[in-house]
Amino acid sequence: MSDLITIKRGVELELDIKSLAYGGMGVAKIDNFVIFVKGAIPGEKIIARIYKKRKGYAEGTVKEVVEKSNYAEKIRCNHYYVCSKVQSLSYDQQIIEKSNQVEDAFHRLGGFSEFSLHGKIEAEQTYNYRNKMEFTFSPHRWVLEDEPEGVDKSFALGLHMTGRYDKILDINNCHLQPEIGNHILSSAREVCLQNPQLRPYDPKTHIGFLRFLMLRFGVNTNDLMVNIVTSYSDINKLSPLIDTLLKKFPEITSMVNNVNTRKADVAFGEYETLLYGEPFIREKLGKLTFEVSANSFFQTNTKQGEALYNEVSKMIGLTGEEIVYDLYCGTGTIGLFIADKAKEVYGFEVIRSALDDAEKNADLNNIENVQFLKANLDTFFKSGQLPNRIPKPDIIIVDPPRAGMHSDMAQYLPKLKAKKIIYVSCNPTTQARDAKILCEKGYELKKSVMVDMFPHTPHIENIVLFSKQGL
């Protein structure tokens, strides 16, 4: 394979990008040797500079586009590659590439040679759809190549550069959040630059005050939360920011200050102070109303979240007589959404605060046939912790984290003998792995539908229906 001799770090190659890999990198091949290219899209001919070479693949970046792709889309954001990554690819082609990635995962990793998606639910709204954004304050600004010399590097309010915990790209506009979020972002930056006491927190030295600015939007209610996360409590110091935002944006219905004194770089605190309004926003999904606090988990795309839950409900085909287990239930949104069609729903979750939110929202919507249990699902069922009073399930809904189910959980799940299992996943590679186990243990893969929750990003949500063999 003579071409492989030239594939090494620092070399430049002309490549034809054939597809998009899971994670958003372009894929090219030389004599079946795979090269992943950051920022490249299918249909492009490029000059790529190789920065990593491994036994089975190489990685590179685009140095020059020789021929544009027919699928190229006008870019709205000049730093899209930080978070959205595939904004330069037409939305129709994004759906095709994501679908191919799901099918490839089930073919290669799951061994399902005949697998194909039965449906793809595209997003009607492909911009301004996120109902939550989290921006970081930092004294270490990442300066782009096209920015003027002498730009102030000592303040940034924006997003982490990929792979850099210590560098923040200053963001003026994010086209994935509602437009009012951009106005709040700009005003917050202006206030901070005018008030020297509002110093950004430095994760290296652990000195500074402001850590995060989190925004939550009630898409169906118009509620709006501003959550200012600081390294210690000082309302007087915060007052210029609080007063300016409340005066300029009467749309704000909730403002809170979370205080995180720990070194962990996370946007939730040990305690919270209510600054204005209520300590939550309300959001609607279908017929239900949810109270979403600053630290609650909630589907980040409200419209597509509702489409996802409707598809889950349709796949299950409830008659009102079924016992449903909702595993990894989080704040219980799926279980609550389908509760009116089931006999009883039992949600299982390890995080106590999520269960508190779930119980609160069950009460808010007068749902009485749902119970929530604290359970570490890595060991819960296997170690016999399920109370005898809880009946066996007819239906199981599984929505695990990105890493998928723990191997013990995947092996044990078929022993519950549910007639149907609905597996919702944000990672088709781990979903395919777990699907293989379920089908080896007596289940058949009946249907799979991809829901595009996050347009212009490489993220994928996929639903798979399994039925017990012989039913």
N, C-alpha and C positions, 0 to 999 in steps of 0.2 A: 504494500500500500504506500506508494511513493509520496503521495500528498501529505501523509501523516508526518513525515520528516519536518515539514515546514510549519506544522501546527504547534506552536510553543508560545510562551508568554512574550508579549511585545510585538509579535508578527502581525501584519495587516493582510487580510484576505478579502477577496470579492465573493460575496455570498448571495444566494437567492433564498429569501425567507419563505418557507412553505406553509408554516402553521404557527399557532400560538400554544406555548406550553402552559400547563397548570401553574399559576403564579404570575403569568403575564409576559414572559420572555418570548421573543421570536425564536423559531427553530429552523436551522439550516443543516444540511448534511454534506459531507465530502466522503465519498466512498463508504457510505453508511456510518461514518463517524459523526456523532451529533454535536452541533455547536449551538449553544443558547446565547441569544444576543439581547441585551437590555435595550429597551426603547425601539426595537424593530417590530414591524407588523407584517402579516402575510401579504405576499405580492410584491414586496420591495426587493430591489437589487441594491446591495449596500457594500461599502468598504467597512469591515469590522476590525477593530484592534482587540486581539486576544489578551485577556488579563489573568486567566486561570486555565491550567491544563491538568486534567486528571486522566486516569487510565481509560475510562469509558466515555469521556465527554470533555468539552472545553466551554468556556464562557468568554463573551466579548461585549464590547460596546460599539455603538454606531459612530464611525468617524465621518462618513459621508454617505448620502443617499444618491446612488447612481441613477436609479429609475424609481419613480414614485409608484406606490401601489394604487390599483384601481379602487381599493377599499379605503383609501385615506380619507379622513374626515378633517374639516377645519377645526383647529384646536382653539378652545375658548380660554384656556388657562396656560400661562407660560411656564408653570411649574407642576403641570399635571402628573409628571412621572413620580412625584413624591408619594402620592396617595392613590390617584385614580389609574395611573399607569397605561391604560388602553384607550384614553380619550381620543387618540389620533386615528383609531380604527372605527369604521362606520358601525352603527349600532346593530344593523342586520348581521354584519359579519361577526360582531362580538357574540351574538347568540349562537351562530354556527360553530364558532371556535369553542365556546363553553360546552355546547352539546357534544362536540367531538371529544373533549377532554373527559366528560363523564363516561361516555361509551368506551373510550380507550382504557380508563381505570377499571371498568368492569370486565373488559376483555383480558387485560394483562394481569391485573392483580387479583381479580375475583375468579378468573377462569370461566366466565360466562360468554362463550363464543358467539352465542346468538343474541346477546343483549342489544337492545336498542331502546331509546326513549320513546314513550308513548305520547308524550306531550311536552310542550315548552310554553311557559307562561311568561310572556314578555312584559316589561314595564311600560305603561302608558306615559308616565312621566320619567324622563331620563336625566333631568337636571333638577336641582333645588329640592331633592326628595328626602334628604336625611333629616330625621327629627331630633338628632343629637349630634353636637360637635364639641370636641375637646381640644382647646388650644393651650399651648404651653408658653409660659413666660420664661425668658432666659437671658443671661448676660453674655451668651456666646452665640452670636448670630452667624449663620452660614451665608456667605456672600456669593451670589451667582456671578458667572463670568461676564454677563452683559450689564452688570450694575456699575454705576460710576465709581471711580476711585475716591477713596476717602469716606465711604459710607460708614456710618456709626455701627460698629460691631458689638457695642456694649448693651444693646437692648434688642430683643426680638419677641414677638407674640405670634406664634404660628404653629407649625407642625415639625415633628422630628424628621431630619434627613434619614433616609433609609440606612440602617445599620449604624447610626450614630446616636447614642443616648445623650451626648453632650452638645450637639449642634442643632439649632432650631432655625428653620427657614421662615423668615418673616412673611406673613400672608396678609394681603390686603383684601382679596376676594376669593372665596371658595364657592364654586358654582354648583357644588353638591348640596349645600345648605340653603334654606330660604333666604331671600335677599336681605331681609331685615337683620339677619345674623351678621352679614357683612358690614352693615352700618354700625351695629353694636361693636363689632371687632375694631373698626376704625376709630370710633369714639373712645373706646377703652385705651387703645394705644396712645391717642393724643393726650388723654388725661395723665397717663403714666409718665409720658415724656415731659410733661409740664410740672410734675410734682416729684421732686427727687426722693422723697421719702418712700415712694412706691417702687422700691428696688426689686427686680426679679430675683428669685431664689436660684442659687448656684448649686447644682447637685455634686460638684467637685468639693467645694469648701463648706457646703451646708450653711452658707450665709445668704441672707436676703429674705424677702417677705412674700412676694407674689409667686404662686406656683402654677395655677391653671385658671383658665376662664372656660367654663363649660356652659353650653347653651342647650336648652331643651325646648322643642316646639310642639305644641298640640296641633297637629295638621287638621284634624276634624273639629277642633274646639277653639282654635286661635289663642290658646293659653301659651305663655312664654315664660320660661325660667332662666334666670342668670345665676349661676353658681360660681362664686369667687373662692378659689382654694388658696389658702395662705399657710405659711409655715408656723405661725403663731397667731394668737388672737389680739387684734388691736383695731377696734371699730373706728376710733378717731382717725387713725392713720388711713383707713379705707374710705373715710367719708367723702373725699373729692370724687372718687370713682363711683361710689354709691349714688351720691346726689346728682352727678352729671347724667348717669345712665337713666335714673328714674325720671329726671326732668325731660330729657330728650326723647325717651321712648315710653310713652304712656301705655304701649302694648304690653309691657312687662307686667305679669300677674303674680310672679313669685321671684324673690331674690333671697339667696341664702349664702352664708359664709361657712364653708367646711374648713376645718383646721387640721392639717396633717403635720405633726411635729416630727414624724419619723423620717428616716433617710430614704425609705422606699419611694420611688418616683411614681406615685399613683394619685389619681384625682379624687380620692375620697378620704375623708378625715376621721379622726377619732371622735370628733363631736361637731355639731352643726349649730349655727346661730341663724335664726330667721330674721332677715333684714326688712322684708316687705312682703305683704300679701300672705299667701298660704305656703306651707312647706312642700308643696307638690303642684304639678299641673294635672289636668284631667285630659284624657285622650279616649276616643271612642274606636272600638273595633266591632263592626257589625252592630248588634243591638246592645252591646256591653259598654260600660264606662269604666275606665281604669284610672286610679290615682297613681301617678308616677312621681316618686320622690327623686332627689338629686342622685342617690346612689342605687336606684332600682334598675334592674335589667328590663328592657322593653325592646321589642323589635325595632330596629333603627329606621326601617322604611315602613311607615304606617300603611300605605296603600297596598304594597306588595305583601306585607305581613297578613293583611286581611285576605288577600288572594291565596296565600299559602295555607292559612287555616281553613278556608273554604274548600280547597283541594283535599286537605286531610280529611275533612268531614265527609266529602263526597266519596273518597276512597273507602272509608270505613263502612259507610252504608248502615248507620245505626237505625234501630227500630224502636228504641226506648226500653229494651229489655236487657241490654248488655252491661256487664261490669267492665269498666275501662281502667287500666293502669296507665298513668302518665309518668314515665321515668325520666329523670333529669328535668323535672318540670319547671325549675326556675321559679318565676313569680306566678306560675300557673295559668298563663294566658291560653295555651292550647286546651287544657282540660276545662277551663271555664267557658271557652268558646263553644265546645261541643256538649257541655253538660246537659243542655235542655233536650238533647236527643238520646241521652243515655239513662240507664237506671241509676247507676252510681259511678262516680269517678274518684280514683285514689291517686293523688300526686305524691311523688317521692323525690326529695331533694336534700342535699347535704348542707346547704347554706341557710342558716337560721333566718337571716334578714330577708332572704328571698321568700321563705315560707310565711313570714309575717306579712309581707306584701300580698302574697297569694290569698291568705285568709282575710285580709282587709278588703281585697277586691271581691272576694266571694260574698262578704257581708254587704258591700256597697251595691251589688247587683242582686241581692236577695236569692242567692244560689245556695240551696240547702243540701243538695245531693253530691257534694264534693268534700273530701277530706284530704288533708295534707299531712305527710309524715316525714320526719327528719331521718334520712337514710344515706349512708355511704354505700353507693351501689356497687362499689368494687367488692364488697363483702356481705352486704345486707341479706340477700336472698340465700346465698350459699351457706351462711352461718346460721340460718334458721331464725332470723330475727322478726320475720313477718308475723304479726299477731294473729292468733287463731280466729278472731272475730271477723277478719277481713276475708271475704270470699275470693275464690280463684278467678282470674280474669278471663273474659271472652275476647277482649281486644287489648293489645299493648301498644302504646305510642312511645317511641324512643327518640329523644332529641339530645344526644350527648354532645360534649364539647368537641373541639376540632380534632382531638386525639382519638376520637371514637370511643367505643365501649372498652372497658378493661377486659382482658382476655377471659377472666373468670366469669364476668357478667355475660359475655357473648356465649360462652359454653353453657351457662346455667339457664339462660333465658328460655330455650325450648322446653325445659322441664316444667315450666309453668303451664304449658299445653294450651296457650291461647289459640283461638281459631285464626286470628289475623294479627300480624305485627306491622305497624306503620313506622318506618325508620326515616326520620327527618335529619338531614346532615348538611353541614357547611363545608364538608371535606369529602369529596367523592372517593378519594384514595383509601381513607380509613373505612368509609362506608362499604366499599367493594370488598375489603378484607373481612369485615364483620358479616357481610352478606354471604360470603363463601362458607363461613362457619354455620350460619343459620340453615343454609340449604343442605349442609352435610348432616344436620341434626333433625331433619324431618320437615323442612319448609320448602315451598316453591316460590320463586320470584315471579309475581304476577303482573306488576305494573310499575313504571317509573316515570315521574314527571319532574322536570327541572323548572324551578321558579327563579327568575332573575331578580334578586333582591337588590343588587348593587350595580346598576349600569355604570359603565366607564371604569369599572374596577375589575380585577381578576377573580373576585369572590364568586363562589357558586353555591347555590342551595338546591338540594335534590331530595325528592321524596320517593321512597320505595315501599311498595305493598308486598307483603309475604302472606301466603296462606298455608295452613297446615296441610300436608300432603294427604290426599284422599278426600278432601272436602270440596 
